[in-house]
Structure formats: structure tokens, C-alpha cells
């Protein structure tokens, strides 16, 4: 429940000198991070728990957040990974049959500070004009001057390896029984989801750079046995599992800082089908010798239009990234750009010429967002099946 008996003693300070005063919720804490915005209308819990947001202070553009509470099933990792949370209004009511708690209590429990009652439209406009900004969020009563100084002193995200903060510590098999990956339904209703039917199961090694659980769930129900390895696992360790294919997950930070991942993928590419999503797409970019660059304010939301240049189809996709692959460098290294973002013409997908290797910058698993691109999981399964048969013949 909201408590506005207190004063506006929460503060968000941006490095450009702008300061926003609001009401605190969540944990009592002071943190620094990169200020970004997300345009999704729903799915705030998935956003909070997406490891790709590690080190970032996320502003939601939707005006009221928290109305349907939180629950364990919608978590994309083992808890919130954002540095801080900025919203216009915290809903005074939690109303959903799946809810097990409130957003306020959830953030308190996990040590994440939040600020509400601020002009999120003004914050978003500043980020769009000036780019993603270094920021400080405090719910501990810091002065404007203190918060601004801390924002400007923060080291930023460029050149940072945040993957090591969110990757798994040890290898494991994801959901061997298939129960955790089953399609969502509502007991006692006629709601049915079409379950993919695959007669052949492929063994997949997935590198965890900060993966969302929804990705593993989709891979599992699309005919893959999923063996998850830490981000710094070697090519030799991957080969020891005798995989049929390799998957490269999403994750946070600067892709250029992950030399160990570039080298491992470079060694595996000639021998296995490879599919990369988001950061995995960027790591693949570096593995083939191309490069990435930082976007002004990134793409974060569930409404990003992407066009496939080969099929000429447009998909509305869920995206969360602050870096992009350089189109000219990709093509110089023999990659074929297959998709681009219709908002700014940045690369949204590519494949490697003469190899069963492809990647996308967006999230085909959505969570939250539209399912326009979910077919890519089936396409990957089909690619692995074909590659295995061609190898045998």
C-alpha cells in the first residue's frame, strides 16, 4: 500500500544536472546505475527480473505499475536484477488471482529501491534527447547535491563485464522432466495453447550470459534437451557434453568486454549449429570479427517493429539492449544481415554465410510481449535436424 504521509524524500539525479523528487517505495537504499526507459504496458515483473537490466535504473513509461502484484511464476531469474525502479504511480491495490504479494514488499525483500510520483514522461524525454544517462537513486534522504555527485562519479556501463555478476556458477540441466516448461493454461477453463510436437530431441549446450527463464522454457518445449553452462565455460567443456547445437543467451553490459566468450564461440562455430539472442547476437558479431557500438538510448519495450529483408515480413518484438551490431562490419566479415529495426534501421538479425549459424537482436520468447517471432525456436530445431541429417549422409 502507498504511504504518502512522508515527504518527497526519494531522489533521482541524472548526470545532466536534472533532479526529480518523489516518494520512496521498495528498499531503503542508495544506488548508482544507467538510467533507461521501458515502453511496455505490462510485464513489470519480467522486466525487474531480466538479468539484462543488471546495473540499470529502469523508468517505466506506463503510468501505473503494481496493480497485479507479483508471483514466482513470472520471475525470469532468481530475483530482481535492476539497480533501481522509477514509476509514475504505485498502484494502491493489488488485484490478480495469481498474485502472492505486492510490488512494494517484493522490492523491499530484495533490496531494490524505487521512486514514485515523478514525471516519468519528462525523464523519458531527457533520456531520448541526451541518451542513456548515469544516475543515482536514493530513498535514504540524500540531498539533491549528494545524489547528483554520486551519479556523475559512477563509472558507467561501457567496457564493463556485467555477465560475470549474473551467470550461473555451475553447469546444470534445465527442467529434465519438462514440467517447468509446460505451456500456460488455466485449470477449469477451455483455454488451450498449441503444444509443439517434436519427434526428435536435440541436445543443446546453452551459454548463460544472463539468460531469461522463458528462453530455456521455449527451447525445452521445442524439442531440446538444455544443458546450461556458465558464461566462461570453455569450448572443450561444451564439446564434452556432445551437443547437437549451441545457444548463446541474452545478458547485460558491454559485449566488447567479453573476449573470453568471443573466443569460445569462435572455436565452436565451425562445428555446430548456433543460435544467439540479444547479447548472444552481439557476442556472435564479435566472434566473426565484426564490432558493436553503443546506442544513444537503446531499445527497451514490447513494441519494436522488425522487418525481415528475405521474407519482407514485419514482426512486433520485445527488445532490451543498449548496444547494436555494425552492419558494414558484419557484411565485411561475410555475415548476411537478415532483419533490421524499422524505427532506426539498426541490425536486428543476421546469419553467417555457409554455416548453420544465426542470431537476432530481439527476444522471440517475449515475456513480456508479442509472440510474433516465437517461430524462431522451431526454425532452430529444424536447422539442427537438417544439419545432423546432412552430416550423416
C-alpha positions in Angstrom: 0.0 0.0 0.0 1.1 3.6 -0.7 2.1 5.7 2.2 2.2 9.4 1.3 2.3 10.7 4.8 6.0 11.0 4.3 7.6 13.8 2.3 9.2 13.6 -1.1 12.4 12.3 0.4 13.3 10.0 -2.5 15.5 11.5 -5.2 16.6 10.5 -8.8 19.5 12.6 -10.1 20.8 12.4 -13.7 24.3 13.4 -14.8 22.9 16.2 -17.0 22.0 18.0 -13.8 18.3 17.3 -13.6 16.9 16.1 -10.3 13.5 14.5 -9.6 11.9 14.3 -6.2 9.4 11.7 -5.4 8.0 9.2 -2.8 10.1 6.2 -1.8 9.0 2.6 -2.1 10.8 -0.7 -2.0 14.0 -0.9 -0.1 15.8 1.9 1.8 19.0 2.2 -0.3 21.2 4.5 -2.4 22.4 3.1 -5.8 24.0 4.3 -9.0 23.4 3.0 -12.5 22.5 3.8 -16.1 19.1 5.5 -16.4 17.0 3.8 -19.2 13.3 3.6 -20.0 11.0 0.7 -20.9 7.8 1.3 -23.0 6.0 -2.0 -22.2 2.4 -1.6 -20.9 2.6 -4.8 -18.9 5.3 -7.3 -17.6 7.0 -5.2 -15.0 8.0 -8.3 -13.0 9.6 -9.9 -16.1 11.5 -6.6 -16.6 12.6 -6.4 -13.0 14.0 -9.9 -13.0 15.6 -9.9 -16.5 19.4 -10.1 -15.9 19.9 -7.9 -19.0 18.9 -5.0 -16.8 21.7 -5.5 -14.3 23.3 -2.1 -13.4 20.4 -0.1 -14.8 17.8 2.2 -13.2 14.6 1.5 -15.2 11.9 4.0 -15.8 8.5 2.6 -16.9 6.5 4.8 -19.3 3.2 3.1 -18.4 1.6 5.5 -15.8 0.5 3.0 -13.1 2.6 0.0 -12.0 2.0 -2.7 -9.5 -1.7 -3.3 -10.0 -1.5 -7.1 -10.5 1.2 -7.6 -7.8 4.0 -10.3 -8.2 4.2 -14.0 -8.2 7.0 -16.6 -8.5 5.9 -18.0 -11.9 6.6 -14.7 -13.7 10.2 -14.3 -12.5 12.8 -14.5 -15.3 15.6 -15.3 -12.8 16.1 -15.8 -9.1 15.0 -12.2 -8.2 15.2 -8.6 -9.4 18.3 -7.6 -11.3 17.6 -3.9 -11.9 19.6 -1.4 -9.8 16.5 0.7 -9.2 12.9 1.3 -10.3 11.2 4.5 -11.4 7.4 4.8 -11.9 4.7 7.5 -12.1 2.3 5.8 -9.7 2.4 2.7 -7.5 -1.0 1.1 -7.5 -2.6 1.3 -4.1 -4.4 -2.0 -4.8 -3.1 -5.5 -5.8 -5.8 -7.3 -7.7 -5.0 -10.5 -9.5 -5.8 -14.1 -8.7 -2.1 -15.1 -9.3 -0.6 -12.5 -7.0 1.3 -13.7 -4.0 2.5 -10.3 -2.8 2.8 -6.6 -3.6 5.5 -4.9 -5.7 6.5 -2.7 -2.8 7.1 -5.7 -0.5 8.9 -7.6 -3.3 11.4 -4.8 -3.8 11.9 -4.4 -0.1 12.6 -8.1 0.3 15.2 -8.0 -2.5 16.9 -4.7 -1.5 15.9 -2.7 -4.6 14.9 1.0 -4.1 12.1 2.6 -6.0 10.7 6.1 -6.5 7.2 7.0 -7.5 5.3 10.3 -8.0 7.9 11.6 -10.5 7.3 12.9 -14.1 8.3 9.7 -16.0 7.5 11.4 -19.3 10.0 14.2 -18.6 12.6 11.6 -17.6 12.0 9.6 -20.7 12.3 12.7 -22.9 15.6 13.6 -21.3 17.0 10.2 -22.0 15.8 10.3 -25.6 17.4 13.7 -26.1 20.6 13.2 -24.2 21.0 9.4 -24.4 21.1 6.9 -21.5 22.5 8.8 -18.5 24.5 8.0 -15.4 22.1 8.3 -12.5 21.7 8.0 -8.7 18.5 6.9 -7.0 18.3 7.3 -3.2 15.5 6.5 -0.8 17.6 7.4 2.2 17.1 11.1 2.4 20.2 12.3 0.4 20.3 15.9 -0.8 20.0 16.8 -4.4 23.7 17.7 -4.5 24.8 14.4 -2.9 22.8 12.4 -5.4 24.0 14.4 -8.4 27.6 14.0 -7.3 27.2 10.2 -7.0 25.6 10.0 -10.4 28.4 11.8 -12.1 31.1 9.8 -10.2 29.6 6.4 -11.4 31.8 4.6 -13.8 29.2 3.9 -16.5 28.5 0.7 -18.5 30.9 1.0 -21.4 33.7 -1.6 -21.2 32.0 -3.3 -18.2 31.6 -7.1 -18.0 28.4 -7.5 -16.0 27.9 -11.0 -17.3 30.1 -12.4 -14.5 27.6 -10.9 -12.0 24.6 -12.8 -13.4 25.8 -16.1 -15.0 25.2 -19.4 -13.2 28.1 -20.7 -11.1 27.9 -24.3 -12.2 26.5 -26.2 -15.2 23.1 -27.8 -14.9 20.3 -29.4 -17.0 17.2 -27.2 -17.4 13.9 -28.9 -16.5 14.7 -32.5 -17.4 11.1 -33.6 -16.6 9.6 -30.8 -18.8 7.2 -29.8 -16.1 8.6 -26.3 -15.6 8.4 -25.6 -19.3 4.8 -26.6 -19.9 2.6 -24.2 -21.8 0.5 -21.8 -19.6 -3.2 -22.7 -19.1 -5.9 -22.1 -16.6 -7.4 -25.1 -14.9 -11.1 -25.4 -15.2 -11.3 -23.4 -18.4 -11.1 -24.3 -22.1 -8.0 -22.1 -22.6 -5.6 -24.2 -24.6 -2.2 -23.4 -26.0 -0.9 -25.3 -29.0 2.0 -27.5 -27.8 4.7 -28.1 -30.4 5.2 -31.7 -31.3 8.7 -32.8 -32.0 9.6 -36.5 -32.7 13.3 -35.8 -32.4 15.1 -34.3 -29.3 18.4 -32.5 -29.8 21.0 -32.0 -27.1 21.8 -28.3 -26.7 24.5 -26.5 -24.8 23.4 -23.1 -23.7 25.9 -20.5 -22.6 24.3 -18.4 -19.7 25.3 -14.8 -20.1 22.3 -13.8 -18.0 19.5 -15.8 -19.6 15.8 -15.4 -19.1 14.0 -18.5 -17.9 11.4 -18.0 -20.7 14.1 -18.8 -23.3 15.0 -22.1 -21.7 11.3 -22.9 -21.4 10.8 -22.3 -25.1 13.9 -24.3 -26.1 12.8 -27.2 -23.9 9.3 -27.4 -25.4 10.6 -27.0 -28.9 12.5 -30.3 -28.7 15.7 -29.5 -27.0 17.5 -31.1 -24.0 19.0 -27.9 -22.5 22.4 -28.2 -20.7 23.3 -24.8 -19.3 27.0 -23.7 -18.9 28.5 -20.7 -17.1 29.5 -17.8 -19.4 33.2 -18.5 -19.0 33.0 -22.2 -19.8 35.5 -23.3 -22.4 34.8 -24.8 -25.9 36.3 -28.1 -24.6 33.7 -28.2 -21.8 30.9 -27.5 -24.2 32.2 -30.3 -26.5 32.4 -32.8 -23.6 28.6 -32.8 -23.4 28.4 -34.0 -27.0 25.9 -31.4 -28.1 24.0 -31.2 -31.3 23.9 -27.4 -31.2 24.9 -24.3 -29.3 22.8 -21.5 -27.9 24.0 -18.0 -26.8 21.8 -16.2 -24.3 20.9 -12.6 -23.6 22.7 -10.7 -20.8 23.9 -7.3 -19.5 26.8 -5.0 -20.1 29.1 -4.2 -23.0 29.6 -7.1 -25.5 33.0 -5.8 -26.5 34.3 -6.6 -22.9 33.6 -10.4 -23.3 36.8 -11.6 -25.0 36.5 -15.0 -23.4 33.0 -15.5 -24.9 34.1 -14.3 -28.3 36.9 -16.8 -28.4 34.8 -19.8 -27.2 32.1 -19.1 -29.8 34.7 -18.6 -32.5 36.1 -22.1 -31.7 32.6 -23.8 -31.7 31.0 -22.1 -34.7 32.6 -24.3 -37.5 31.3 -27.5 -35.8 27.8 -26.8 -34.6 24.5 -25.0 -35.4 24.4 -21.8 -33.3 21.5 -19.6 -32.3 22.1 -16.3 -30.4 19.6 -13.9 -28.8 20.3 -10.3 -27.8 23.7 -10.3 -26.1 24.2 -13.7 -27.7 23.7 -11.9 -31.1 26.4 -9.3 -30.2 28.8 -12.0 -29.0 28.4 -13.8 -32.3 29.1 -10.4 -34.0 32.4 -10.2 -32.3 33.2 -13.9 -32.8 33.2 -13.5 -36.5 35.4 -10.4 -36.3 32.8 -7.6 -36.6 32.0 -5.0 -34.0 29.3 -3.4 -31.9 28.6 0.2 -30.8 26.5 1.8 -28.0 23.1 3.1 -29.0 22.0 6.6 -27.8 19.2 5.3 -25.6 18.7 1.7 -26.7 15.6 -0.3 -27.4 13.6 -1.4 -24.4 9.9 -2.4 -24.6 7.5 -4.8 -26.2 6.6 -2.9 -29.3 9.7 -2.8 -31.5 8.9 -3.3 -35.3 11.4 -5.5 -37.1 11.5 -6.3 -40.9 12.9 -9.4 -42.4 14.6 -8.5 -45.7 14.3 -12.0 -47.1 10.6 -12.7 -46.4 9.6 -9.0 -46.2 7.5 -9.8 -43.1 7.3 -7.4 -40.2 7.2 -8.6 -36.6 6.4 -6.7 -33.5 9.1 -7.7 -31.0 10.2 -7.4 -27.4 13.6 -5.8 -27.0 16.1 -4.9 -24.3 19.5 -3.8 -25.4 21.8 -0.7 -25.4 24.3 -1.9 -28.0 24.0 -2.8 -31.7 26.0 -4.6 -34.3 27.7 -2.6 -37.0 26.1 -3.5 -40.3 29.0 -2.7 -42.6 31.5 -4.7 -40.4 29.1 -7.7 -40.4 28.9 -7.7 -44.1 32.7 -7.3 -44.4 33.1 -10.4 -42.4 30.8 -12.4 -44.6 27.6 -12.2 -42.5 24.2 -11.6 -44.1 22.0 -9.1 -42.4 18.5 -10.6 -42.4 16.5 -8.2 -40.3 16.5 -4.5 -39.2 14.6 -2.3 -36.8 12.1 -0.1 -38.6 12.5 2.7 -36.0 16.1 3.4 -36.6 17.4 0.9 -39.2 19.8 -0.9 -36.8 20.6 -4.5 -37.3 18.0 -6.9 -35.8 19.2 -10.2 -37.2 21.9 -11.9 -39.2 23.2 -15.3 -40.3 26.7 -16.5 -41.2 27.3 -17.4 -44.8 27.8 -21.1 -45.4 27.3 -22.0 -41.8 24.2 -23.1 -39.8 24.6 -20.0 -37.6 22.1 -17.2 -37.0 21.1 -14.7 -34.3 18.6 -12.0 -33.5 18.9 -8.8 -31.5 15.3 -9.1 -30.1 13.6 -11.6 -27.8 11.5 -14.2 -29.6 10.4 -15.7 -26.3 8.9 -12.3 -25.4 7.9 -12.4 -21.7 6.6 -9.9 -21.8 5.5 -9.0 -25.3 4.1 -10.4 -28.5 4.8 -13.8 -29.9 5.3 -12.8 -33.5 8.9 -14.3 -33.5 8.3 -17.4 -31.5 8.6 -19.4 -34.7 12.4 -19.0 -34.5 12.6 -21.7 -31.9 11.0 -24.2 -34.3 13.3 -22.9 -37.1 16.3 -23.6 -34.9 15.1 -27.1 -34.2 14.6 -27.7 -38.0 18.0 -26.3 -38.7 19.7 -28.7 -36.2 17.7 -31.6 -37.6 18.8 -30.8 -41.2 22.4 -30.3 -40.1 22.5 -33.7 -38.4 21.0 -35.5 -41.4 23.4 -33.8 -43.8 26.3 -34.8 -41.7 25.2 -38.4 -41.6 24.6 -38.5 -45.4 
